[in-house]
Amino acid sequence: MNSAAEKKLDPDQINVILATDCGSTTTKAILIEKVNGEYRQTYRGEAPTTVEEPAADVTVGVVNAVTEVGELAGRKLIDENDEIIRPAQGDTGCDIYISTSSAGGGLQMMVAGVVREMSAASAKRAALGAGAIVMDTICSNDKRLPHEQIQRIRELRPDMILLAGGTDGGTQKHVVQLAELIAPAKPQPRFGGTYKMPIIYAGNQEAIELVEDVFDEDVKLTSVANVRPVLERENLAPARDAIHDLFLEHVMAHAPGYNKLISWADAPIMPTPGAVGNILQTIAERQGINALGVDIGGATTDVFSVFDGTFNRTVSANLGMSYSISNVCASATLPMILRWVHLDMDPRELQNHIKNKMIRPTTIPQTREALVFEQAVAREALRLAYVQHKEFATTLKGVQQQRTVGDTFSQATSGQSIVDNMKLNLLVGSGGVLSHAPNMHQTAAMMIDAFEPEGMTVLAKDSIFMMPHLGVLAQVHPAAALQVFERDCLIYLGSCIAPRGFYRAGKTCFSYQITGETLNESGEMLCGDMLLFPLAEDEWATVTVEPRRGYDFGEGSGKRVEFKARGGTVGLVLDARGRPLMVPTDESRHLAELNSWVEELKLYPEVIRELTP
Amino acid sequence: MTQAYSPGLQVRRRTLHSSRRILPIPGDVLVQVGEQVTAQQIVAQTFMPGDVTPINIANQISVAPSEVPACMLFKEGDEVQVGDLLARSKGIFGFFKSETKAKTAGTIESISHVTGQVILRGAPLPIQVQAYQAGTVKEVIPEQGVVIESEVTFLQGILGIGGETYGTIQFACQSKDQPLTEELLDESMQGKIVIGGARMTGPAVKRGIELGVAAIVSGGMDDEDLKEILGYDLGVAVTGSEHIGTTLIITEGFGDIAMAERTFNLLKEREGAEAAVNGTTQIRAGVLRPEIVIPLDETMTAATSPEETEVTSGLLETGVPVRIIRDPYFGLLGEVGEMPTELRTLESGSQSRVLEVILHSGEKVIVPRANVELIEG
């Protein structure tokens, strides 16, 4: 659908690259220029995304963000007609313009499968893997009466429906029965009154004709390979690809002004989560490591993981820092958020602050209190999104999952999560609240608290939120994307070393010895302690840890382990708070410990106030 | 950078406004272009397919699904009444026949030989669309609906609960910063659009629901009160389908916050006028704000001149009126002063583009550009 895909680009002729990412809240623009024969990211700008009145045109936000970049760079990028100037000549214009977008909002889907634990579970995984919000799952054994199921389909108005059921060559009756439920409900799509509701059929291939007979011309039926061709195997890719295609065709295209954006771009516009996933996979492959990435946005929190070569992605569409901030608080509860707040705050006021952010999503914290609170909310949004990711990323092998017959009736317990914090090598944070935190110690602390890494984990952040841009650039100019990624994108924050094991008040957790060029330290960590040692970027240190019984650094309970720790802008963090991480329930002790962590990690140093007019 | 984009809420004394009134599924448009319509007049209607009832005939008369079509005593398209004999099995040698009767009335939509299931569809459900805004039919969209246009006083709120409603504007508060409390509401407000000042309290909303007021409009409300009224915590700002007994609109935000003076004064000017209110809010791609639409009466049409009806370009510039929408100055109004180009360090430690706001009190404050919105109209 992207006409831009047909444009021919000569990589050698590209010196100035302009890239934008139209998020749900903010449109970000970056400029990449060839400096001394190498591509470098040089300037960046941002502006509110303009999907609402009076603009109601996503390209208005793009023009504003690009104008800001142009002003900072001293390069005229927008002409008198508010269009991007191409090609670059002197101090004017750019050679290519590319973009990612998640401005149209999340994809809201309904899935239907014959049995909840089997085909419906596979269909749900396919939908989640495609980045959709699964609004409801209809199945034969969901304990609702048929008319209740039909009423539900009518009320939800999803963007599309995925229907699965039956193994290939198996019984056809049940999946046709499901189709017969969906067809008379005559579901109406959320966007637009002209297009037909897309329904993807990914069930028993021998029932395709029967299913087609059930639906009339009111829907757009697409048949793809079965998500569960045999009981023991999943095949999610065809359904996931079909969802992706229909998402681009239907949902994203309904963001106001999106067609205009397509006509501007020199490469197909990619959904933001797709672009970030591409880049994380590249990192993991190139370094041969297990990596976890997170992109926390205004409407969604996307988590990506590569463990033993297997890539998984989840989009938690109701966990974000602006449009869905209230949902984070409703899901996590205020006390869980306040366990990360070391300042005295009035809960009633906080609840109102949350709602005010929800209704005016583009605002930013001006005071320190507001920042501390938003970062506390972010910890919970990240934690909840990670829980969802771990539940999704069960024992899949690539896009296919082998299951035994014994597993099929107990998905929740049989599918082991392949996400293992002990095996995690690199944790990368991206998105406004992580990328734009005033100091990098805050970014590191948010990631440690939310993801609870175990053993030794290197922490990094997307310097200025450019992973989506580079993800799409990698499709058209891989060399430029790689150069910018290595030089300007990732900022290494340091390493976190923490054992698995429960917090035991007053007990010693582990002893440590650190040797390096600039660092020679040793000591004991009590349960609840955190220590930060400066260890510069490009510097490495040998850390030997000896845990007490009940604590494990990856080699077993009480076993000594030696790590090669990488430094960074924050340094080396030793964390003896226990895993799973639990804060003391006694309020005064909790506050004392929280304050000690804040102080040790230098999270909120006094800043110079420059705001007096 | 001397300009920035920041949309705001519209508050217009006199403007040409149009409402698009569309049926959810195709139907009949009942009015013609040029026709004058009243707010509650039905301008289009259709019938939605009725509720469906699946009946597993195969199970009920104990036959194989493939035999069901032959056992049916009605065919697709036939109407059945409660108690009608739907199907009868052939039995064994003509004996031991099983039968099943219809428990609901409707039309046979399909008979499946694969599942043995019959889908019975109930009587069509009528769906009607009202004009919402009194005015002239400007456009008819065949089979879909109409566009109504008229000169109105138009005000947007920031968040609403509940859908469309109509009534006369009546004030309960005497000033923009007076909280709307329960004792300010009385029986005379039944069916009215009640205007408060600052925060509407939970008891006031409950009292309004008891009295049957059409809508309550005020500056702010407490999150805790909203949670209690709804019975759940609002996760995302997508509203309009709540049925709490009245429609609520807050014009400024959550907390103890006074209504903007301009909004309060404009509503005061239109006290006693008939208005249409819609609390539907969607703060997401394709935003919808709650609104109050008050058609102009003859005296106003003659006495005032129309305001600029084109939307403002959404540009922040020196001199334009703004509302600060984030702490520590949340809710204060003023106008844009200087707009420095360089980034400034905020108290939070973040670097941000800022601007100076000259408050109505004369005080000057510096805030991030993202933390103001235009007062439009």
Interface residues (C-beta under 8 A of the other chain):
Chain A: S24 A47 P48 T50 V51 E52 E53 P54 A55 A56 V60 G61 N64 T67 E68 E71 A103 G104 G105 P146 H147 I150 Q151 Q172 K173 V176 Q177 E180 L181 P184 A185 K186 Q188 G193 L210 V214 H254 A255 P256 A299 N318 Y323 S324 S326 N327 C329 A330 S331 R348 E349 Q351 N352 H353 I354 K355 N356 M358 I359 R360 P361 T362 T363 I364 P365 Q366 T367 R368 E369 A370 L371 H436 A437 P438 N439 Y604 P605 V607 I608 R609 E610 L611 T612 P613
Chain B: M1 A4 Y5 S6 P7 I22 P24 I25 P49 D51 V52 T53 P54 P65 E109 S110 S112 V114 T115 Q117 I119 R121 Q144 I158 L159 D222 D223 E224 L226 D233 L234 G235 V236 A237 G253 F254 G255 T281 I283 R284 A285 G286 V287 V311 T312 S313 G314 I325 R326 D327 P328 F330 G337 E338 T341 R344 T345 L346 E347 S348 G349 S350 Q351 S352 V354 E356 K364 V365 I366 V367 P368 A370 N371 E373 E376
